[in-house]
Amino acid sequence: MRIDRRNLITTTAAAAAFTGFARNVHAQVATAQETYVNQVEGYGPLVRDPNRLLDLPQGFTYQVISQSGDTMDDGLFVPGQPDGMGCFPLSGSQVALVRNHELKGSSGLHRNLGPGGFHQERIGLLSASQAFDTYKDGRVLPGGTTTLVYDLETRQTVRQYLSLAGTSTNCGGGHTPWGSWLTCEETVETPDDADVKQSHGWVFEVPADATGLVDPVPLKAMGRFDHEAVCIDPSTGIAYLTEDDNEGLFYRFIPVTPGKLADGGRLQAMAFKDKMGADSRNQDVASREWSVGDWREVVWIDMDDVESPNDDLRKRGHAAGAALVARGEGIFFDKSDMYLTATSGGPLRRGQILRYVPSSVEGQPGEVDRPGRIQLFVESEDLRTMNMGDNLVVAPWGHLIVCEDNYSEDIRNHLKGVTPEGKVYTIGRNVFAGNSEFAGACFSPDGSVLFVNIMYPGITFAIRGPWSSVKG
């Protein structure tokens, strides 16, 4: 049964509702177990959702505001695999959610999950001239972004439409201070190794107020690699980028013109000042580089040939002294510092969270004498406490909200909170069949609503609750 987006369902975590959908999935999903371990109370125990979608603490509610397969206002379908997402204020009580869809160009299955439909019945509504790339048969690639306009007062989805077309594997991204979404391709497909016509591995910019498809311009100076996410320091305009590879790097991009990334700039990779070529991953217990709470001063190494046709940017960077980071994923700027996840870091390979504090003269002469610093903030010692954190956002009250992306058949994916002291608690649990990852967590401008996706079956939620009651 498909949810009618014009008649959206709201539920409490404890009340029976949405029963038709619950009956439809009842046989598919095993009973969720209380497998998580909180280090602090947070919002208390989770209450089982009779609809078998999302368990939340007492007093919290969720609303399904969009589902993959819905027909959008442009006649196309909401694509599958919703991933990274940003929330932007519009006029009045309306906000725009710009949402990635991690659909890989070379995957036949992903083609069927694209905006053209499972049988490509509506692909004719998309012109190749509006897209970055097509398959070799001329049909538009399935990846890109959709924009969903939601009214916080009426609690209705006003409209949704495709806003970027023809890209591949749009995974993470990040919002800009000037009101746009940076969507990142987590792939380095080329026409030589995939059914595509262009090389991929780029960042694209989508203005939040765009009312339809934007011109797909790759920001090539920001590098070609398995991009995950990006954040902007509003005080400098410098962008910080993560790379989803177990031997990845942490990058920054210093733009020629702050606020205009398309003008180009300088890409650099982070190194530990006191140990070039360091390994921040701690995956080998016998040779741990650092412990939780430790800080390292950093230097930044200039990268050349950043369009990297041989996909060797990270290898060249590490050879020049850049530190290895274990699958850098989500990153978010908060006031004076930023947090990023390293999804396979630590001896359990179940994740780290790093905190970077920029220099007071970041990217300027004199930085070497007043360097930025990076800290190992969290490292998972128990997969029930933190299990492969991915996307993350800083909540209005200063805690992190982390989306788990694990592949366990036994332990469900959760939304986790992290206090400023690095203590972890649980906010939500995916109890739908398949145990898909959470993704795209972001807050409304007033802090009242947490928006988040589960990648399968492709649902976007609006979560409300007593956020200020957290106990940490």
C-alpha positions as CSV (number, residue, x, y, z in Angstrom):
1,M,0.0,0.0,0.0
2,R,1.3,3.4,-0.9
3,I,0.9,6.5,1.3
4,D,-1.0,9.3,-0.3
5,R,1.2,12.4,0.2
6,R,-1.9,14.6,0.0
7,N,-3.2,12.9,3.1
8,L,-0.1,12.3,5.2
9,I,-0.1,10.1,8.3
10,T,0.9,11.3,11.7
11,T,1.5,8.8,14.5
12,T,2.7,8.7,18.1
13,A,5.2,6.0,18.9
14,A,2.7,4.4,21.3
15,A,-0.7,4.8,19.5
16,A,-2.2,2.5,16.9
17,A,-2.5,4.2,13.5
18,F,-1.5,3.6,9.9
19,T,-2.7,0.1,10.4
20,G,-3.2,-0.8,6.7
21,F,0.5,-0.2,6.2
22,A,1.3,-2.1,9.3
23,R,-0.6,-5.2,8.1
24,N,1.2,-5.0,4.8
25,V,4.6,-5.2,6.4
26,H,3.8,-7.3,9.5
27,A,5.1,-10.6,8.1
28,Q,8.3,-9.0,6.7
29,V,10.0,-7.7,9.8
30,A,11.2,-9.4,12.9
31,T,10.5,-8.0,16.3
32,A,13.1,-5.4,17.2
33,Q,15.2,-6.2,20.2
34,E,16.4,-3.7,22.8
35,T,20.0,-4.1,21.7
36,Y,21.2,-0.6,22.1
37,V,23.3,0.6,25.0
38,N,22.9,4.2,26.2
39,Q,25.8,5.9,28.0
40,V,23.4,8.7,29.2
41,E,19.6,8.7,29.6
42,G,18.8,11.0,26.6
43,Y,15.0,10.8,26.1
44,G,14.5,7.5,27.8
45,P,13.5,4.1,26.4
46,L,12.1,3.7,23.0
47,V,8.4,2.8,22.6
48,R,7.5,0.2,20.0
49,D,5.8,1.5,16.9
50,P,2.7,-0.6,16.1
51,N,3.2,0.5,12.4
52,R,6.6,-1.1,12.4
53,L,8.4,1.9,10.9
54,L,10.1,4.0,13.5
55,D,10.4,3.5,17.3
56,L,10.8,6.7,19.2
57,P,10.8,7.8,22.9
58,Q,7.6,8.5,24.8
59,G,6.1,11.9,23.7
60,F,7.7,11.9,20.2
61,T,5.7,11.6,17.0
62,Y,6.6,11.1,13.4
63,Q,4.9,12.0,10.1
64,V,5.6,10.5,6.7
65,I,5.9,13.4,4.4
66,S,7.2,11.7,1.2
67,Q,7.8,8.2,-0.1
68,S,9.7,6.9,-3.0
69,G,7.3,6.1,-5.9
70,D,5.0,9.0,-5.2
71,T,4.2,11.1,-8.2
72,M,5.8,14.5,-8.0
73,D,4.4,17.8,-9.3
74,D,6.6,17.6,-12.4
75,G,5.0,14.2,-13.3
76,L,8.1,12.2,-12.4
77,F,8.3,9.7,-9.5
78,V,10.1,10.4,-6.2
79,P,13.3,8.4,-6.8
80,G,14.5,5.7,-4.4
81,Q,17.5,5.7,-2.1
82,P,17.0,9.1,-0.4
83,D,20.3,10.0,1.4
84,G,21.8,13.3,2.4
85,M,19.4,16.2,2.8
86,G,19.4,19.9,3.9
87,C,16.6,22.1,5.2
88,F,16.3,25.7,4.1
89,P,13.8,28.5,5.0
90,L,11.5,29.8,2.3
91,S,8.7,32.4,2.7
92,G,6.3,32.2,5.6
93,S,6.2,28.9,7.4
94,Q,7.5,26.9,4.4
95,V,10.9,25.2,4.2
96,A,12.6,23.4,1.3
97,L,14.2,20.0,1.8
98,V,16.8,19.4,-0.9
99,R,17.3,15.6,-0.9
100,N,20.0,13.4,-2.5
101,H,19.2,10.1,-4.1
102,E,22.0,7.6,-4.0
103,L,21.3,5.9,-7.4
104,K,24.4,4.6,-9.1
105,G,24.5,5.1,-12.9
106,S,26.0,1.7,-13.6
107,S,23.4,-0.2,-11.6
108,G,20.5,-1.7,-13.6
109,L,18.4,-1.9,-10.4
110,H,19.1,1.7,-9.6
111,R,17.9,2.7,-13.1
112,N,14.5,1.2,-12.2
113,L,14.4,3.2,-8.9
114,G,15.0,6.5,-10.7
115,P,12.5,9.3,-11.5
116,G,11.4,7.7,-14.7
117,G,9.8,4.8,-12.9
118,F,10.4,1.0,-12.6
119,H,9.6,0.4,-16.2
120,Q,11.0,3.8,-17.4
121,E,7.5,4.7,-18.3
122,R,8.0,8.4,-17.5
123,I,11.7,8.8,-18.5
124,G,10.5,10.7,-21.6
125,L,9.6,13.6,-19.3
126,L,13.3,14.2,-18.9
127,S,15.4,15.7,-21.7
128,A,19.0,14.8,-21.9
129,S,19.7,18.6,-22.3
130,Q,18.5,19.1,-18.7
131,A,20.8,16.4,-17.3
132,F,24.5,16.1,-16.5
133,D,24.8,12.6,-18.1
134,T,23.0,9.8,-19.7
135,Y,23.4,6.1,-20.3
136,K,25.0,5.3,-23.7
137,D,21.5,4.7,-25.0
138,G,20.6,8.3,-24.3
139,R,18.4,7.9,-21.3
140,V,19.1,10.1,-18.3
141,L,21.0,8.6,-15.4
142,P,18.8,8.1,-12.3
143,G,20.8,10.0,-9.6
144,G,20.3,13.6,-8.6
145,T,18.3,15.6,-6.1
146,T,14.7,16.3,-5.4
147,T,13.3,19.4,-3.6
148,L,10.4,19.0,-1.2
149,V,8.5,22.1,0.0
150,Y,6.9,21.5,3.4
151,D,4.7,23.8,5.5
152,L,5.7,23.7,9.2
153,E,2.3,25.2,10.2
154,T,-0.1,23.2,8.2
155,R,2.2,20.1,8.3
156,Q,1.6,19.4,4.6
157,T,3.9,18.7,1.8
158,V,3.2,21.5,-0.6
159,R,5.1,20.3,-3.7
160,Q,8.1,18.2,-4.7
161,Y,10.1,18.0,-7.9
162,L,13.3,16.9,-9.5
163,S,16.0,19.6,-9.0
164,L,19.2,18.0,-10.4
165,A,19.2,15.2,-13.0
166,G,21.7,12.9,-14.6
167,T,24.2,12.5,-11.8
168,S,25.3,9.3,-10.1
169,T,25.4,8.0,-6.5
170,N,24.4,11.3,-4.8
171,C,25.3,10.3,-1.3
172,G,26.1,13.0,1.2
173,G,26.4,16.8,0.8
174,G,26.0,19.9,2.8
175,H,24.2,23.2,3.0
176,T,25.9,26.6,2.3
177,P,25.4,29.8,4.2
178,W,24.1,31.4,1.0
179,G,21.1,29.1,0.7
180,S,22.1,26.2,-1.6
181,W,22.8,22.5,-1.2
182,L,26.0,20.9,-2.3
183,T,25.4,17.3,-3.5
184,C,28.3,14.9,-3.7
185,E,28.8,12.0,-6.1
186,E,30.2,9.0,-4.2
187,T,31.5,7.3,-7.4
188,V,34.3,7.6,-9.9
189,E,32.5,5.9,-12.8
190,T,33.9,6.7,-16.3
191,P,32.7,5.7,-19.8
192,D,35.5,3.1,-19.8
193,D,34.2,1.1,-16.9
194,A,30.4,1.9,-16.8
195,D,27.4,2.6,-18.9
196,V,27.8,6.4,-18.7
197,K,29.0,9.1,-21.1
198,Q,30.8,11.4,-18.6
199,S,33.3,10.9,-15.8
200,H,31.8,11.2,-12.3
201,G,33.0,12.0,-8.8
202,W,32.0,15.6,-8.6
203,V,30.2,18.1,-6.4
204,F,27.2,20.0,-7.8
205,E,25.3,23.0,-6.3
206,V,21.5,23.2,-6.1
207,P,20.0,26.5,-5.0
208,A,17.3,25.8,-2.4
209,D,14.8,28.2,-4.0
210,A,15.1,26.6,-7.5
211,T,11.6,25.7,-8.7
212,G,12.8,23.1,-11.2
213,L,15.8,21.5,-12.7
214,V,19.1,23.5,-12.2
215,D,21.9,23.6,-14.7
216,P,24.2,20.6,-13.7
217,V,27.6,22.2,-13.4
218,P,30.3,20.0,-11.8
219,L,32.6,22.0,-9.4
220,K,35.7,20.3,-10.7
221,A,38.2,22.4,-8.7
222,M,36.7,20.7,-5.5
223,G,38.3,17.4,-6.7
224,R,37.2,14.1,-8.2
225,F,37.0,11.3,-5.7
226,D,34.4,9.3,-3.8
227,H,32.8,12.3,-2.3
228,E,30.6,11.9,0.7
229,A,29.8,15.2,2.4
230,V,30.9,18.9,2.7
231,C,30.4,21.8,5.1
232,I,31.2,25.5,4.8
233,D,32.8,27.6,7.5
234,P,30.6,30.8,7.2
235,S,33.3,33.0,8.6
236,T,35.8,32.1,5.9
237,G,33.8,30.5,3.1
238,I,36.2,27.5,3.2
239,A,34.7,24.2,2.3
240,Y,35.6,20.9,4.1
241,L,35.1,17.6,2.3
242,T,35.1,14.0,3.4
243,E,36.0,10.9,1.3
244,D,34.2,7.6,1.6
245,D,37.1,5.2,1.3
246,N,38.8,3.2,4.0
247,E,42.1,4.8,2.9
248,G,40.5,8.2,2.4
249,L,41.6,11.7,3.3
250,F,40.0,14.8,4.8
251,Y,40.1,17.8,2.5
252,R,39.5,21.5,2.5
253,F,38.8,23.8,-0.5
254,I,39.8,27.5,-0.3
255,P,37.7,29.3,-2.9
256,V,39.0,32.1,-5.0
257,T,35.7,34.0,-4.2
258,P,34.0,33.0,-1.0
259,G,30.4,32.1,-1.7
260,K,31.1,31.4,-5.4
261,L,32.6,27.9,-5.6
262,A,32.3,27.8,-9.4
263,D,35.0,30.4,-9.6
264,G,37.5,27.8,-8.5
265,G,40.0,27.6,-5.7
266,R,42.7,25.5,-4.0
267,L,42.2,21.9,-2.8
268,Q,44.3,20.7,0.1
269,A,44.5,17.5,2.3
270,M,44.9,17.4,6.1
271,A,48.1,16.1,7.7
272,F,49.1,15.8,11.4
273,K,51.8,18.4,12.0
274,D,53.9,16.2,14.2
275,K,53.6,13.0,12.1
276,M,53.3,13.2,8.3
277,G,51.5,10.3,6.8
278,A,49.7,9.4,10.0
279,D,47.0,6.8,10.3
280,S,44.1,8.3,12.3
281,R,42.0,5.1,11.9
282,N,43.2,3.1,14.9
283,Q,42.1,-0.1,13.2
284,D,45.3,-1.9,14.3
285,V,45.2,-2.2,18.1
286,A,49.0,-2.7,18.2
287,S,49.7,0.6,16.5
288,R,47.0,3.0,17.7
289,E,47.8,6.6,16.6
290,W,45.7,8.3,19.3
291,S,43.1,7.9,22.0
292,V,39.7,9.4,22.6
293,G,40.1,12.9,23.8
294,D,43.5,13.4,22.1
295,W,44.2,16.5,19.9
296,R,46.6,16.9,17.0
297,E,47.7,20.1,15.4
298,V,47.4,19.9,11.6
299,V,48.9,21.3,8.4
300,W,47.3,21.3,5.0
301,I,49.0,19.9,1.9
302,D,48.3,21.4,-1.6
303,M,46.9,18.9,-4.0
304,D,47.5,19.0,-7.8
305,D,45.8,17.4,-10.7
306,V,42.6,17.5,-8.6
307,E,40.4,16.2,-11.5
308,S,42.3,12.9,-10.9
309,P,41.5,10.9,-14.1
310,N,43.3,7.9,-12.6
311,D,41.4,8.1,-9.3
312,D,44.6,8.4,-7.3
313,L,44.1,11.7,-5.5
314,R,44.0,10.1,-2.0
315,K,47.1,7.9,-2.8
316,R,49.1,10.9,-3.9
317,G,47.9,12.9,-1.0
318,H,48.9,10.2,1.5
319,A,52.3,9.8,-0.1
320,A,52.8,13.6,0.4
321,G,52.0,13.3,4.1
322,A,48.2,13.5,4.4
323,A,46.6,11.5,7.2
324,L,44.4,8.5,6.5
325,V,40.8,8.7,7.6
326,A,38.6,5.6,7.7
327,R,35.6,6.3,5.4
328,G,34.9,9.9,6.1
329,E,31.2,10.5,5.8
330,G,29.0,13.1,7.4
331,I,30.4,16.5,8.4
332,F,28.7,19.5,9.9
333,F,29.9,22.9,11.1
334,D,28.8,24.2,14.5
335,K,29.6,27.8,15.5
336,S,33.4,27.5,15.7
337,D,34.2,23.9,15.0
338,M,33.0,20.9,12.9
339,Y,32.3,17.2,13.5
340,L,32.9,14.4,11.0
341,T,32.3,10.7,11.1
342,A,34.8,8.1,10.1
343,T,32.5,5.2,9.6
344,S,34.9,2.3,9.7
345,G,37.4,3.8,12.2
346,G,38.5,2.2,15.4
347,P,39.6,-1.4,16.3
348,L,36.0,-2.7,15.9
349,R,35.8,-0.8,12.6
350,R,32.4,0.5,13.8
351,G,33.2,4.2,13.7
352,Q,34.8,7.3,15.0
353,I,33.7,10.9,15.3
354,L,36.4,13.5,14.8
355,R,36.2,17.2,15.8
356,Y,38.1,19.9,13.9
357,V,38.7,23.4,15.2
358,P,40.0,25.7,12.5
359,S,42.9,28.1,13.1
360,S,42.1,31.7,13.9
361,V,43.9,32.5,10.6
362,E,42.6,29.4,8.7
363,G,43.9,29.4,5.2
364,Q,45.9,32.6,5.6
365,P,49.6,33.4,6.1
366,G,50.6,32.6,9.6
367,E,48.5,29.5,9.9
368,V,51.5,27.3,10.4
369,D,52.3,29.1,13.6
370,R,48.6,29.0,14.8
371,P,47.4,25.7,13.3
372,G,44.0,24.2,13.4
373,R,43.5,21.2,15.6
374,I,41.7,17.9,15.3
375,Q,40.4,15.6,18.1
376,L,39.4,12.0,18.3
377,F,36.0,12.8,19.9
378,V,34.3,9.4,19.9
379,E,35.4,5.9,19.0
380,S,33.0,2.9,19.2
381,E,34.0,0.3,21.7
382,D,30.6,-1.5,21.6
383,L,28.6,-1.7,18.4
384,R,25.4,-1.5,20.5
385,T,26.4,2.0,21.5
386,M,27.5,3.3,18.1
387,N,27.4,1.2,15.0
388,M,28.9,2.9,11.9
389,G,27.7,6.5,12.2
390,D,27.2,8.1,8.8
391,N,25.3,11.4,8.2
392,L,25.2,13.7,11.2
393,V,23.9,17.1,12.2
394,V,24.4,19.4,15.2
395,A,21.1,19.9,17.0
396,P,20.0,23.4,18.2
397,W,20.8,22.3,21.8
398,G,24.4,21.5,20.8
399,H,24.3,17.7,20.7
400,L,25.1,15.6,17.6
401,I,22.4,13.6,15.9
402,V,24.1,10.7,14.1
403,C,22.5,8.3,11.5
404,E,23.7,4.7,11.7
405,D,24.5,2.8,8.5
406,N,25.3,-0.8,9.6
407,Y,24.7,-4.0,7.7
408,S,23.9,-6.2,10.7
409,E,21.1,-8.7,10.5
410,D,20.8,-8.6,14.3
411,I,21.3,-5.0,15.4
412,R,18.9,-2.4,14.0
413,N,20.0,0.9,12.6
414,H,19.4,3.8,15.1
415,L,19.4,7.5,15.3
416,K,21.9,8.3,18.1
417,G,22.5,11.5,20.1
418,V,26.0,12.5,21.3
419,T,26.5,15.0,24.1
420,P,29.3,17.6,24.1
421,E,31.2,15.3,26.4
422,G,31.0,12.5,23.8
423,K,28.4,10.4,25.6
424,V,25.9,8.5,23.4
425,Y,22.1,7.9,23.7
426,T,19.4,6.6,21.4
427,I,16.7,8.7,19.7
428,G,15.1,6.3,17.2
429,R,15.2,2.9,15.7
430,N,14.4,1.7,12.2
431,V,12.1,-1.3,12.6
432,F,11.0,-1.6,9.0
433,A,11.9,-4.7,7.0
434,G,15.5,-4.6,5.7
435,N,17.1,-2.6,8.4
436,S,18.1,0.2,6.0
437,E,20.3,3.1,7.0
438,F,19.1,6.4,8.4
439,A,20.3,9.4,6.3
440,G,19.8,13.1,5.8
441,A,19.1,14.2,9.4
442,C,18.5,18.0,9.5
443,F,16.4,20.4,11.6
444,S,13.9,23.0,10.6
445,P,15.1,26.6,11.1
446,D,13.1,26.9,14.3
447,G,14.5,23.7,15.7
448,S,11.1,22.1,16.2
449,V,11.3,19.3,13.6
450,L,13.9,16.8,12.8
451,F,13.7,15.6,9.2
452,V,15.3,12.3,8.3
453,N,15.2,9.6,5.6
454,I,15.4,5.8,5.7
455,M,16.9,4.7,2.4
456,Y,14.6,1.7,2.0
457,P,11.7,1.8,1.3
458,G,12.5,5.5,0.7
459,I,10.6,7.4,3.3
460,T,11.2,11.0,4.5
461,F,10.0,11.6,8.1
462,A,9.2,14.8,10.1
463,I,9.8,14.0,13.8
464,R,8.5,16.2,16.6
465,G,8.9,15.9,20.3
466,P,10.1,17.4,23.6
467,W,13.6,18.1,22.3
468,S,14.6,20.3,25.3
469,S,13.9,17.5,27.8
470,V,17.1,15.6,26.9
471,K,19.1,14.4,29.9
472,G,22.8,14.0,29.3
